[in-house]
Amino acid sequence: MRARLGRPDLARWAHLADVPVAESDSPLRVAWLGVSTIHVADGRSALLTDGFFTRPSLLKVGLGSFAPDPARIDEALLLADIDRLDAVLPVHTHYDHVMDSATVAMRTGAVVVGGSSAAQVARGHGVPESRIVAATPGEPLRLGAFEVTLVEGSHCPPDRYPGRIEAPVPRRAGVRAYRCGEAWSTLVRHLPSGRRMLIQGSAGCVPGALEGHRAEVAYLGVGQLGIQDEAYTQTYWDETVGRVGAKRVVVVHHDDFFSPLTAPMRALPYAGDDLGVTMERLGRYAERDGVRLSFPTLWQRSDPWA
């Protein structure tokens, strides 16, 4: 824990909320739904990373066990206009990413795609084996109109609950049950349009892992990045944005996930992160590399390629 009180004011970066709104003829639409939950759709096929909508309070998380909240999940799906998905892809298996994935998959007809840890969560939450897809790292998967490649990454330090999940996780469980498992760099290629994107849900990477992969757009997780040193942040940018050649970066996983999505959006507190440090550094790297750095707008269907 860090001694500084309070949190950054997101209004400081309101001018960066410039991702274009998708037009009716946009071949692909992307919506940010908090933390690292990203909805990617073309009107016929759709993917969702994480699907974390319950967002239990810090008190609930600290007191012991919690469970997916069907009312909050249904509300979020309604607000995001999501009724069908081809796949739900947890970026790793900490509770603030995976705990609602199974419920969302069951409500939308999706399969749950990930590693062995994500499969254990899905099993414990009632997803049948026929709807659980085990990904092979680095091997493309065809999911509707998309080709998805999961590349092994790492979690940003400190990872308070490292290791893999070895047994099914019940719907009601504590935070320690949700170990990190496999952390993925999620590469998405829309086959009809050829558009490519990287979803980097956690601010960690494996040097060289993304070599040979390309993406015009990167949704870049920055949770805990502001408490790392400059060398770490530089390497993270170079090994994600730089490796894939992205020209627009949209910052995600900066929001306080202990607050519901219907409450005013606010940044993580200084006790766990410093978004000001992160944005100062990323702003410098983006200017150096000719990259457009943006903030997402909650619920908005955007066209980051426009």
C-alpha positions in Angstrom: 0.0 0.0 0.0 1.1 3.6 -0.7 0.7 6.5 1.7 -0.7 9.1 -0.7 -4.5 9.7 -0.2 -7.1 10.4 -2.8 -7.1 9.7 -6.6 -6.4 11.4 -9.9 -9.2 13.4 -11.5 -10.2 11.8 -14.8 -11.2 15.2 -16.1 -7.5 15.9 -16.6 -7.6 13.7 -19.6 -11.1 14.5 -20.9 -9.5 16.0 -24.1 -8.1 12.5 -24.9 -11.6 11.0 -25.1 -11.4 11.3 -28.9 -12.0 7.8 -30.3 -14.4 8.4 -33.2 -18.0 7.2 -32.8 -18.7 4.3 -35.2 -20.8 5.2 -38.2 -23.6 3.0 -39.5 -21.3 1.7 -42.2 -18.2 1.1 -40.0 -17.1 -2.5 -40.6 -16.2 -3.0 -36.9 -17.3 -1.4 -33.7 -15.6 -1.5 -30.4 -17.0 -0.6 -27.0 -15.2 -0.3 -23.6 -17.3 -1.6 -20.7 -15.0 -1.0 -17.8 -11.6 -2.5 -16.7 -10.5 -4.8 -19.6 -14.0 -5.7 -20.8 -14.0 -4.9 -24.6 -16.9 -5.6 -26.9 -15.9 -6.1 -30.6 -18.7 -6.6 -33.1 -19.5 -6.2 -36.8 -23.3 -6.6 -36.6 -23.2 -10.4 -37.1 -20.4 -11.7 -35.0 -19.2 -10.4 -31.6 -16.5 -11.1 -29.1 -16.1 -9.9 -25.5 -13.1 -10.0 -23.3 -13.7 -10.6 -19.6 -17.3 -9.5 -19.2 -16.7 -8.2 -15.7 -19.9 -6.3 -14.6 -20.6 -7.3 -11.0 -17.8 -5.1 -9.6 -18.3 -5.9 -5.9 -17.4 -3.2 -3.4 -14.1 -3.2 -1.6 -16.0 -4.1 1.6 -17.5 -7.2 0.0 -14.2 -8.3 -1.5 -12.4 -7.7 1.8 -15.0 -9.5 4.0 -14.7 -12.8 2.3 -16.8 -14.4 -0.5 -18.9 -12.9 -3.3 -20.7 -14.1 -6.4 -21.7 -12.9 -9.8 -24.6 -10.5 -9.6 -27.2 -11.4 -12.2 -29.0 -8.1 -12.0 -25.8 -6.1 -12.6 -24.8 -8.4 -15.4 -28.2 -8.1 -17.2 -28.2 -4.4 -16.7 -24.8 -4.0 -18.3 -25.7 -6.3 -21.2 -28.8 -4.3 -21.8 -26.9 -0.9 -21.7 -24.3 -2.3 -24.1 -27.0 -3.8 -26.4 -25.4 -7.2 -26.2 -27.7 -10.2 -26.7 -25.4 -12.6 -28.5 -21.7 -13.3 -28.5 -19.5 -15.9 -30.2 -17.0 -16.0 -27.4 -16.0 -14.6 -24.0 -12.3 -14.4 -23.6 -10.9 -13.7 -20.1 -7.5 -11.9 -20.3 -6.5 -13.7 -17.1 -8.4 -15.2 -14.1 -8.2 -12.7 -11.3 -11.8 -12.0 -10.1 -11.9 -8.5 -11.7 -11.6 -10.1 -15.1 -13.1 -13.6 -15.0 -15.8 -13.8 -12.3 -18.7 -13.0 -14.6 -17.4 -14.6 -17.8 -19.3 -17.8 -17.4 -22.6 -16.0 -16.6 -22.2 -13.8 -19.6 -21.4 -16.7 -21.8 -24.5 -18.6 -20.6 -26.7 -15.6 -21.3 -25.4 -14.9 -24.8 -24.8 -18.4 -26.2 -21.0 -17.8 -26.2 -18.1 -20.2 -25.6 -15.6 -19.4 -23.0 -12.1 -19.3 -24.5 -8.8 -19.4 -22.5 -6.4 -21.5 -20.7 -6.8 -24.2 -18.0 -7.5 -21.7 -15.3 -10.4 -20.0 -17.2 -11.8 -23.5 -17.9 -11.8 -24.3 -14.1 -13.8 -21.1 -13.4 -16.2 -21.9 -16.2 -16.8 -25.4 -14.9 -17.4 -24.3 -11.4 -19.9 -21.7 -12.6 -21.9 -24.2 -14.6 -20.7 -23.9 -18.2 -20.9 -27.3 -20.0 -17.7 -28.8 -21.4 -19.0 -28.3 -24.9 -18.9 -24.5 -24.4 -15.3 -24.4 -23.0 -12.6 -23.9 -25.6 -9.0 -24.5 -24.6 -6.7 -22.2 -26.5 -3.2 -23.2 -27.7 -0.8 -20.3 -27.1 0.1 -18.6 -30.4 -2.4 -20.7 -32.5 -5.2 -18.8 -34.2 -8.8 -19.7 -33.4 -11.7 -19.0 -35.7 -14.6 -17.4 -33.7 -17.4 -16.2 -36.0 -16.0 -13.6 -38.3 -12.9 -13.2 -36.2 -9.5 -14.9 -36.0 -8.2 -14.7 -32.4 -4.7 -15.5 -31.3 -3.9 -15.7 -27.6 -0.2 -15.1 -26.8 1.1 -15.8 -23.4 2.0 -12.7 -21.4 2.5 -11.8 -17.8 0.7 -9.9 -15.0 1.9 -6.5 -13.9 3.7 -6.7 -10.6 2.7 -7.2 -7.9 0.5 -10.2 -8.7 -1.1 -10.8 -5.3 -2.6 -14.1 -6.3 -0.2 -15.8 -8.7 -0.4 -19.4 -10.0 -2.9 -21.5 -11.8 -6.4 -22.5 -10.8 -6.3 -26.3 -10.3 -10.0 -27.1 -9.4 -13.4 -25.7 -10.3 -14.2 -22.4 -8.6 -17.7 -22.2 -7.1 -19.9 -19.3 -8.0 -19.5 -17.9 -4.4 -15.8 -17.7 -3.6 -13.2 -15.4 -2.2 -10.6 -13.4 -4.0 -7.9 -16.0 -3.3 -9.8 -18.5 -5.3 -9.2 -16.4 -8.4 -5.5 -16.9 -9.1 -4.0 -15.2 -12.1 -3.7 -18.3 -14.3 -2.6 -17.7 -17.9 -2.3 -13.9 -18.7 -2.9 -13.3 -22.4 -2.2 -10.8 -25.1 -5.4 -11.1 -27.1 -4.9 -10.5 -30.9 -8.1 -10.1 -32.9 -8.3 -10.0 -36.7 -11.6 -9.2 -38.3 -11.6 -11.5 -41.4 -14.0 -9.5 -43.7 -12.3 -6.2 -43.2 -8.8 -7.3 -42.3 -8.7 -4.9 -39.3 -6.5 -6.0 -36.5 -6.3 -5.1 -32.8 -4.4 -6.0 -29.7 -6.2 -6.2 -26.3 -3.6 -6.1 -23.6 -5.7 -6.5 -20.5 -2.9 -6.5 -17.9 0.1 -4.1 -17.9 2.6 -7.0 -18.2 4.4 -8.5 -21.1 6.9 -11.2 -22.2 9.7 -9.6 -24.2 9.6 -10.8 -27.8 6.3 -12.7 -27.4 4.5 -10.5 -29.9 7.2 -10.5 -32.5 5.7 -11.1 -36.0 2.2 -10.0 -34.9 0.6 -6.8 -36.2 -2.3 -4.6 -35.1 -3.3 -1.1 -36.0 -5.1 -0.5 -32.7 -4.1 -1.4 -29.2 -6.4 -1.3 -26.1 -3.7 -1.1 -23.5 -4.3 -2.1 -19.8 -2.5 0.3 -17.4 -3.6 -0.9 -14.0 -0.7 -0.6 -11.6 1.6 0.8 -14.3 1.9 4.1 -12.5 3.8 2.5 -9.6 6.4 0.9 -11.8 9.7 2.5 -12.7 10.3 4.2 -16.0 12.3 1.3 -17.4 9.4 -1.1 -16.8 6.9 1.3 -18.4 9.2 1.9 -21.5 9.6 -1.9 -22.0 5.9 -2.5 -21.7 5.1 0.1 -24.3 7.8 -1.1 -26.7 6.9 -4.8 -26.3 3.2 -4.2 -26.9 2.5 -1.0 -28.9 5.9 -1.0 -30.6 6.0 -4.7 -31.4 2.6 -4.7 -33.2 3.0 -1.3 -34.9 -0.2 0.2 -33.4 -1.0 3.8 -34.4 -3.8 4.3 -31.9 -3.6 3.3 -28.3 -6.7 3.4 -26.1 -6.0 3.3 -22.4 -8.1 0.8 -20.3 -8.1 -0.8 -16.8 -7.6 2.7 -15.2 -11.1 2.8 -13.6 -12.0 2.0 -10.0 -13.6 -1.4 -10.4 -15.0 -1.4 -6.8 -17.7 1.1 -8.1 -20.6 0.0 -10.3 -20.6 0.9 -13.9 -23.7 3.1 -13.4 -21.8 5.3 -10.9 -19.7 8.2 -12.1 -16.4 6.9 -13.5 -13.4 7.5 -11.4 -9.7 6.5 -11.4 -8.1 3.9 -9.2 -6.9 5.6 -5.9 -3.2 6.5 -5.3 -3.0 3.7 -2.7 -2.8 1.2 -5.6 -1.8 3.2 -8.7 -0.9 6.6 -10.1 -2.6 7.3 -13.4 -0.9 10.7 -13.7 2.6 9.1 -13.8 1.3 6.6 -16.4 -0.2 9.2 -18.7 2.9 11.5 -18.5 5.1 8.6 -19.6 2.7 7.2 -22.3 2.2 10.7 -23.6 5.9 11.0 -24.2 6.2 7.6 -25.9 3.2 8.3 -28.1 4.6 11.6 -29.3 8.0 10.0 -30.0 6.5 7.2 -32.0 3.7 9.0 -33.8 0.9 7.2 -32.0 -2.5 8.6 -31.1 -3.1 8.2 -27.4 -6.8 8.1 -26.4 -9.2 7.5 -23.5 -12.3 5.4 -24.1 -15.9 6.6 -23.5 -17.9 4.1 -21.5 -20.6 2.3 -23.5 -19.8 4.2 -26.8 -19.6 2.2 -30.0 -16.4 3.4 -31.4 -14.3 3.1 -34.6 -10.7 3.4 -33.5 -9.5 2.8 -37.0 -11.3 5.9 -38.4 
